[in-house]
Amino acid sequence: MTDPTTTGPTMTDPTTTGPTMTGATTTGAKTTGPATPGPATPGPAANDRATDHQATNDPAKDDRAVSSAPVKIRIWSDYVCPFCMLAEGPLEEAVEGLGVDVEIEWKPFELRPHPHPTLRPEDEYLPAIWQRAVYPMARRMGVDITLPTVSPQPYTRLAFEGYQYAAEQGKGAAYTARMFRAFFQEDLDLGQVDVVVRLAEEIGLDGETLRKALDDGTYTAAHQDALREAAAHSIRSVPTLLVGDTRIEGVPSVPQLRKAILDAQAAQAEQEAVQGAACSVDGGC
């Protein structure tokens, strides 16, 4: 299967060409709407895939088979990436009222792991990119978000180890949302153990258990496994979403997310229909 990719605003791993934001482009799949303002340029695979079915985004009007299994959406993010927080809204809106059972799993990705230096808000890059891209998008989406003054920006390994504990307790999504708001709305330093523990307690997690786990490195191995998974999927920028066979890099639009979900549901249904089908030596099929 091809891996259609749609690219919008992302934050990029500095181990490539340095910390940059990519613009809105589309490769490998025709989308139902632009990820961000800008021209879409479908690649050759897009035209083939797009002709298979044009999703209506309305399950009641969609004539494709329906899978009994939930559609899984994996989204890689970093807590210091503003576009990752901005991706929350389209994701929630796309799922709401679609009539499809969806499981969303947030996945860790460190844009600037130690010992790479993290960014400083007093330097030229961050204010420029926020004025040019983050603030305009946030205003259009009605999201309250502010460039944090924490300098240098925190490493997120500690917070992500906390995420492993939260996910184990069934609170991974709530933990992720709380981290985004703490950094981008409350200007809190996510690199501090006390901060991470307090935020975890606010969503109902046991703070002392988490503190001990962070001190002991209980979830270090699990976090490193998660980073290896990201590498296996060639994650280089965030947010990156995998919805079935559709890969979306950047803040997605609601229509393209809904199309990806419906495509994934139909593909799962087709797989279920043929699974176990066989002919026997006695001629029975």
C-alpha positions as CSV (number, residue, x, y, z in Angstrom):
1,M,0.0,0.0,0.0
2,T,1.1,3.5,-0.7
3,D,1.4,5.9,2.2
4,P,-0.4,9.1,1.1
5,T,0.9,12.1,2.9
6,T,-0.6,15.5,3.4
7,T,1.7,18.2,4.7
8,G,0.7,21.4,6.5
9,P,2.3,23.6,9.2
10,T,4.6,21.4,11.4
11,M,7.6,21.8,13.7
12,T,10.6,19.9,12.3
13,D,13.2,17.8,13.9
14,P,16.4,19.9,14.0
15,T,18.6,16.9,13.2
16,T,17.7,17.5,9.5
17,T,18.1,21.1,8.5
18,G,17.5,22.8,11.8
19,P,14.3,23.9,13.5
20,T,12.0,25.1,10.7
21,M,8.3,25.2,9.9
22,T,7.2,23.6,6.7
23,G,4.6,25.3,4.5
24,A,1.4,23.8,3.2
25,T,1.9,21.2,0.5
26,T,0.1,18.0,-0.4
27,T,1.9,14.9,-1.8
28,G,0.6,11.5,-2.5
29,A,-3.1,11.9,-1.8
30,K,-5.9,14.2,-2.9
31,T,-7.5,15.8,0.1
32,T,-11.1,17.0,0.6
33,G,-9.8,20.4,1.7
34,P,-6.5,22.2,2.3
35,A,-4.6,21.5,5.5
36,T,-3.7,25.2,5.7
37,P,-4.0,28.1,3.2
38,G,-1.8,27.4,0.2
39,P,-1.8,25.5,-3.0
40,A,-2.2,21.7,-2.9
41,T,-0.1,19.7,-5.4
42,P,-1.2,16.0,-5.5
43,G,1.4,13.6,-6.7
44,P,0.9,10.7,-9.2
45,A,-0.4,8.3,-6.6
46,A,-3.0,10.9,-5.5
47,N,-4.9,10.8,-8.8
48,D,-5.2,7.0,-8.6
49,R,-6.3,6.9,-5.0
50,A,-8.7,9.8,-5.3
51,T,-10.7,8.2,-8.1
52,D,-11.5,5.2,-5.9
53,H,-14.1,7.0,-3.9
54,Q,-14.9,10.6,-3.0
55,A,-16.0,10.6,0.6
56,T,-19.2,12.6,1.5
57,N,-18.1,13.0,5.1
58,D,-21.7,11.9,6.0
59,P,-21.9,8.3,7.0
60,A,-25.6,8.2,6.2
61,K,-24.8,9.0,2.6
62,D,-21.6,6.9,2.3
63,D,-22.3,3.6,0.5
64,R,-19.2,1.9,1.5
65,A,-19.1,-1.1,3.9
66,V,-18.8,-0.4,7.6
67,S,-16.2,-2.1,9.8
68,S,-17.1,-3.3,13.3
69,A,-13.6,-2.4,14.6
70,P,-12.8,1.2,15.6
71,V,-10.7,3.4,13.4
72,K,-7.4,4.1,15.1
73,I,-5.8,7.5,14.8
74,R,-2.2,7.9,16.0
75,I,-0.9,11.4,16.4
76,W,2.7,12.2,17.1
77,S,3.3,15.4,19.0
78,D,5.7,17.4,21.2
79,Y,4.5,19.5,24.1
80,V,6.5,22.5,23.0
81,C,5.0,22.5,19.4
82,P,2.1,25.0,19.1
83,F,0.8,23.3,16.0
84,C,0.3,20.1,18.0
85,M,-2.0,22.0,20.3
86,L,-3.8,23.6,17.4
87,A,-4.4,20.1,15.9
88,E,-6.7,19.2,18.8
89,G,-9.6,21.2,17.6
90,P,-9.9,19.8,14.0
91,L,-9.4,16.3,15.4
92,E,-12.3,16.7,17.9
93,E,-14.5,18.3,15.3
94,A,-13.8,15.7,12.7
95,V,-14.8,12.9,15.0
96,E,-17.9,14.6,16.5
97,G,-21.1,13.6,14.8
98,L,-19.3,11.4,12.2
99,G,-21.0,8.2,13.5
100,V,-17.7,6.3,13.4
101,D,-16.1,4.6,16.3
102,V,-12.7,6.2,16.6
103,E,-9.7,5.5,19.0
104,I,-7.2,8.4,19.3
105,E,-3.8,7.7,20.6
106,W,-1.2,10.5,21.2
107,K,2.4,9.5,20.6
108,P,5.6,11.1,21.9
109,F,8.2,12.8,19.7
110,E,11.0,15.0,21.0
111,L,11.8,17.8,18.6
112,R,15.0,18.6,20.4
113,P,16.1,15.8,22.6
114,H,19.1,16.3,24.9
115,P,21.8,17.4,24.2
116,H,20.4,19.4,21.3
117,P,19.9,23.0,22.5
118,T,16.3,24.0,22.8
119,L,14.9,27.3,21.4
120,R,14.8,30.6,23.3
121,P,11.8,33.0,22.9
122,E,14.1,36.0,23.0
123,D,15.9,34.9,19.9
124,E,14.6,35.9,16.4
125,Y,13.2,32.6,15.2
126,L,10.3,32.0,17.7
127,P,8.7,35.4,17.7
128,A,8.9,35.5,13.9
129,I,7.3,32.1,13.3
130,W,4.6,32.9,15.9
131,Q,3.7,36.2,14.2
132,R,3.8,34.7,10.7
133,A,2.0,31.4,11.3
134,V,1.0,30.4,14.8
135,Y,-1.0,33.5,15.9
136,P,-2.9,33.9,12.6
137,M,-3.9,30.2,12.6
138,A,-4.9,30.4,16.3
139,R,-7.1,33.4,15.7
140,R,-8.9,31.7,12.8
141,M,-9.5,28.6,15.0
142,G,-10.5,30.6,18.1
143,V,-7.7,29.1,20.2
144,D,-6.1,31.0,23.1
145,I,-2.4,30.4,22.7
146,T,0.7,32.5,23.6
147,L,4.4,32.2,23.0
148,P,5.7,31.0,26.4
149,T,8.5,33.0,28.0
150,V,10.2,29.9,29.5
151,S,13.8,30.3,28.4
152,P,15.3,28.1,27.1
153,Q,12.3,26.0,26.3
154,P,12.2,22.8,28.3
155,Y,13.3,19.3,27.2
156,T,10.2,17.2,27.1
157,R,11.6,13.8,28.0
158,L,10.4,14.1,31.7
159,A,6.9,15.1,30.7
160,F,6.7,12.3,28.2
161,E,7.8,9.7,30.8
162,G,4.9,11.1,32.8
163,Y,2.7,10.5,29.8
164,Q,3.6,6.8,29.9
165,Y,2.3,6.6,33.5
166,A,-0.9,8.6,32.5
167,A,-1.6,6.3,29.6
168,E,-1.1,3.3,31.8
169,Q,-3.9,4.8,34.0
170,G,-6.2,5.5,31.0
171,K,-5.6,9.2,31.1
172,G,-3.1,9.7,28.3
173,A,-5.4,12.1,26.3
174,A,-6.3,14.2,29.3
175,Y,-2.6,14.4,30.3
176,T,-1.6,15.6,26.8
177,A,-4.2,18.3,26.8
178,R,-3.2,19.5,30.2
179,M,0.5,19.7,29.2
180,F,-0.4,21.8,26.1
181,R,-2.4,24.2,28.2
182,A,0.1,24.5,30.9
183,F,2.9,25.5,28.5
184,F,1.0,27.6,25.9
185,Q,-1.6,29.2,28.2
186,E,-0.1,29.2,31.6
187,D,3.6,29.7,30.8
188,L,4.7,26.7,32.9
189,D,8.1,24.9,32.7
190,L,7.3,21.3,31.7
191,G,10.9,20.4,32.4
192,Q,10.4,20.7,36.2
193,V,9.4,17.6,38.1
194,D,7.2,19.6,40.5
195,V,5.3,21.1,37.7
196,V,4.7,17.8,35.9
197,V,3.5,16.2,39.1
198,R,1.1,19.0,40.0
199,L,-0.4,19.0,36.6
200,A,-0.8,15.2,36.8
201,E,-2.6,15.5,40.1
202,E,-5.0,18.0,38.6
203,I,-6.3,15.3,36.2
204,G,-6.7,12.7,39.0
205,L,-3.3,10.9,38.9
206,D,-1.4,10.0,42.0
207,G,1.3,12.6,42.3
208,E,3.6,10.8,44.7
209,T,3.5,7.6,42.6
210,L,4.4,9.7,39.5
211,R,7.2,11.5,41.4
212,K,8.8,8.3,42.5
213,A,8.4,6.8,39.0
214,L,10.1,9.9,37.5
215,D,12.9,9.8,40.1
216,D,13.5,6.1,39.5
217,G,13.2,6.2,35.7
218,T,10.4,3.7,35.8
219,Y,9.1,4.8,32.4
220,T,12.4,5.7,30.7
221,A,12.4,2.4,28.7
222,A,8.8,2.8,27.7
223,H,9.5,6.3,26.4
224,Q,12.5,5.2,24.5
225,D,10.4,2.4,22.9
226,A,7.9,5.1,21.9
227,L,10.7,7.1,20.3
228,R,11.9,4.1,18.4
229,E,8.4,3.6,17.1
230,A,8.3,7.1,15.9
231,A,11.6,6.5,14.1
232,A,10.2,3.3,12.5
233,H,7.4,5.4,11.0
234,S,9.9,8.0,9.8
235,I,8.4,10.8,12.0
236,R,10.5,13.9,11.4
237,S,7.9,16.7,12.1
238,V,4.9,17.2,14.3
239,P,2.0,16.9,14.3
240,T,2.0,13.8,12.2
241,L,-1.2,11.7,12.1
242,L,-1.7,8.2,10.8
243,V,-5.3,7.3,9.9
244,G,-5.3,3.9,8.3
245,D,-3.2,4.3,5.2
246,T,-3.4,8.0,5.2
247,R,-0.5,10.0,6.7
248,I,-1.1,13.7,7.5
249,E,1.8,15.9,8.4
250,G,0.7,19.2,9.9
251,V,-2.5,20.7,11.3
252,P,-5.2,18.9,9.4
253,S,-8.5,20.3,8.1
254,V,-11.7,18.8,9.3
255,P,-12.8,17.6,5.8
256,Q,-9.5,15.8,5.1
257,L,-9.6,14.1,8.5
258,R,-13.2,12.9,8.0
259,K,-12.3,11.6,4.6
260,A,-9.3,9.7,6.0
261,I,-11.5,8.2,8.8
262,L,-14.1,7.0,6.3
263,D,-11.4,5.7,4.0
264,A,-9.9,3.8,6.9
265,Q,-13.2,2.4,8.0
266,A,-14.0,1.2,4.5
267,A,-10.6,-0.4,4.1
268,Q,-11.1,-2.2,7.4
269,A,-14.5,-3.5,6.3
270,E,-13.1,-4.8,3.1
271,Q,-10.3,-6.6,5.0
272,E,-12.9,-8.1,7.4
273,A,-15.0,-9.3,4.4
274,V,-12.2,-11.3,2.9
275,Q,-10.5,-12.5,6.1
276,G,-10.7,-16.3,6.4
277,A,-12.0,-16.8,2.8
278,A,-10.6,-20.0,1.3
279,C,-11.2,-22.9,-0.9
280,S,-10.7,-26.5,0.2
281,V,-9.3,-29.6,-1.5
282,D,-12.8,-31.1,-1.7
283,G,-13.9,-28.3,-4.0
284,G,-15.7,-26.2,-1.5
285,C,-15.3,-22.5,-1.7
